[in-house]
Amino acid sequence: MHPVDYIIVTIYLICIVLFGVILQRKASEGIESYFLGNRNLPWWVLGASGMASNTDLAGTMVISALIYALGTKGFFIEIRGGVVLIMAIFMIFMGKWNRRAKVMTLAEWMHLRFGSGREGNTARIISAVANIIFAIGSMSYFSVGGGKFLGEFLGIDDRYASIFLILLALVYTAVSGFYGVVWTDVFQGILIFIAIIYICAIAFSTATIPDTFSVSIPGAEQLQTWNFTEWSSISPPITVDLPGDYAIFNLFGGVILFYLFKEIMVGFGGGGGYMIQRYFAAKSDREAGLLSLFWIILLSFRWPLVTAFAVLGIHYGTTKAVIADPELILPTVIAEYVPVGIKGLLIACFIAAAMSTFDSIINASAAYWVKDIYQAYINPQASSQQLIIQSRWASIVIVVVGLLFSFNITNINDIWGWLTLGLGAGLSIPLVLRWYWWRFNGYGFALGTVAGMVAAILTKAIVIPNLNYAQFQEYALFLIPSVCSLLGCIVGTFLTEPTDREVMDNFYRVTRPFGFWGVIRQNLPANSQAKIRNENRRDILSTLIGIPWQIVLFLMGIMLMMKRWDNFGILLFLFIILSICLYFNWFRHLSKEVRV
């Protein structure tokens, strides 16, 4: 990089640290301030922060590589997690359900659902440990992508670059807590939008894609040749014939349905980590819906960005040389097409994308140690100052462990697949059952979670390396942990007594979910039951509208950058129809919170 670019990046880094120092006093008011911002942050701040946290650098590199190598098929593959399809479910009902619990962490939620006795404590501890493990895995994944990007520009080893990024995020996050996370995310979100506008403008005005072109595929010996119409089609094929590492996607139609089922299941489970932290911090049901809507709209701009990188990568391949590693499209495009000065600004923008994810993971995961282990069982009488000190030490330990694991990761797409499919599946089954089945208890949750985690690790370590058919790896990675987790849930539930009826009555009155709650719902007055049923029916129908609405919205940005105006027109028509339906069935009812 040019010295001017280094100066711009340095100014950005100094500003981020200053943000943390300025907000330190706010975070030091108490543990609720440190982890939830005292629940008084505006919905648009929480939504913008969520968008910035989702626009991670590692994921952007993976998605750009998929769009570059596979076209629109790369978008459908990212239904596995990168499309963040669970946001439509959070927007309609899951966001407000989480907010109604009025807890600080997912693990603390277990006391609301299963009680504060041995059953609830078992579920709470297991949930806290599972979320910390998932956070460490996520930290490892995100640090590899960030290090790969920054190392390319600074000319240093990827590991040193990732250490630098994470330690910097640790400094301002540990100091300023959730206030620092969300407000720096807003600032970094502005930088991300600068990058989106600039890269999209370059791609739209300068890059042209020929009727046929060649791209590289990871692990393949030969280049893959595409016809532009096929590459940019919005109709996913039943099967494809891909070489190398992407051979796992060859049963394409089945894989996409599989991903869709998995993502809907995760959404119906209520999620975890930094995403639900935004809903725990929301002021009301209405604001939970508004922050989700804003989050989705902002997140839709990520897709023109990754498509612009893909288009510029193909243009580079047709005019100079095909990029050998699709995961290096971002640094290659920036190095080739961006002038001095602007290059430093864009690098700062993408460092911001990495940092906004790091800070959210660090803050959310530290809460599980402080709130659900240290304060709950080790030192219940701890002062606010002691809890904040524990929060900072927990942040440091989680970061260090995540970095150590990251040194063994070479392929970011590979670890992303395991996190979203393997470990994600192992944790999702108990998360789903807790909302919709009254008989499910804390012991079933604990056993199902442990069985799912162990199965996910063993599947990745033993089964996948010995599975000769690459196209079945994704299925094995998901199905084995899912089945083991489900069996654990059933065995743990039926070998133990149901949760105390008073605990379940209180949980249902507070959150009001749909599902198999008839024996609990009948204890409510008839008029309350009718109101809850009406809200539940409306939410189910709105979800059936909201999921395709989000998919169509994101695809429109891709078609815009590919200049497929025929497809864009079709999608725009569908988007208008779905938006009208969503308005009448969901948006206009946002203020009508059911009171019980």
Sequence and secondary structure as in RCSB ss.txt:
>XXXX:A:sequence
MHPVDYIIVTIYLICIVLFGVILQRKASEGIESYFLGNRNLPWWVLGASGMASNTDLAGTMVISALIYALGTKGF
FIEIRGGVVLIMAIFMIFMGKWNRRAKVMTLAEWMHLRFGSGREGNTARIISAVANIIFAIGSMSYFSVGGGKFL
GEFLGIDDRYASIFLILLALVYTAVSGFYGVVWTDVFQGILIFIAIIYICAIAFSTATIPDTFSVSIPGAEQLQT
WNFTEWSSISPPITVDLPGDYAIFNLFGGVILFYLFKEIMVGFGGGGGYMIQRYFAAKSDREAGLLSLFWIILLS
FRWPLVTAFAVLGIHYGTTKAVIADPELILPTVIAEYVPVGIKGLLIACFIAAAMSTFDSIINASAAYWVKDIYQ
AYINPQASSQQLIIQSRWASIVIVVVGLLFSFNITNINDIWGWLTLGLGAGLSIPLVLRWYWWRFNGYGFALGTV
AGMVAAILTKAIVIPNLNYAQFQEYALFLIPSVCSLLGCIVGTFLTEPTDREVMDNFYRVTRPFGFWGVIRQNLP
ANSQAKIRNENRRDILSTLIGIPWQIVLFLMGIMLMMKRWDNFGILLFLFIILSICLYFNWFRHLSKEVRV
>XXXX:A:secstr
  HHHHHHHHHHHHHHHHHHHHTHHHHTT HHHHHHGGG   HHHHHHHHHHHHS HHHHHHHHHHHHHHTHHHH
HHGGGTTT THHHHIIIIIHHHHHHT  SSHHHHHHHHH SSHHHHHHHHHHHHHHHHHHHHHHHHHHHHHHHHH
HHHHTS HHHHHHHHHHHHHHHHHHHHHHHHHHHHHHHHHHHHHHHHHHHHHHHHH    SEEEE  TT SS EE
EEHHHHT SS  S     GGGGGGSSHHHHHHHHHHHHHHHHHHT  HHHHHHHHT SSHHHHHHHHHHHHHHHT
THHHHHHHHHHHHHHHHHHT   S GGGHHHHHHHHH  TTHHHHHHHHHHHHHHHHHHHHHHHHHHHHIIIIII
III TT  HHHHHHHHHHHHHHHHHHHHHHHTT   HHHHHHIIIIIIHHHHHHHHHHHHHBTT  HHHHHHHHH
HHHHHHHHIIIIIGGG S GGGHHHHHHHHHHHHHHHHHHHHHHTS    HHHHHHHHHHH   SB HHHHTTS 
HHHHHHHHHHHHHHHHHHHHHHHHHHHHHHHHHHHHHT HHHHHHHHHHHHHHHHHHHHHTGGGTT     
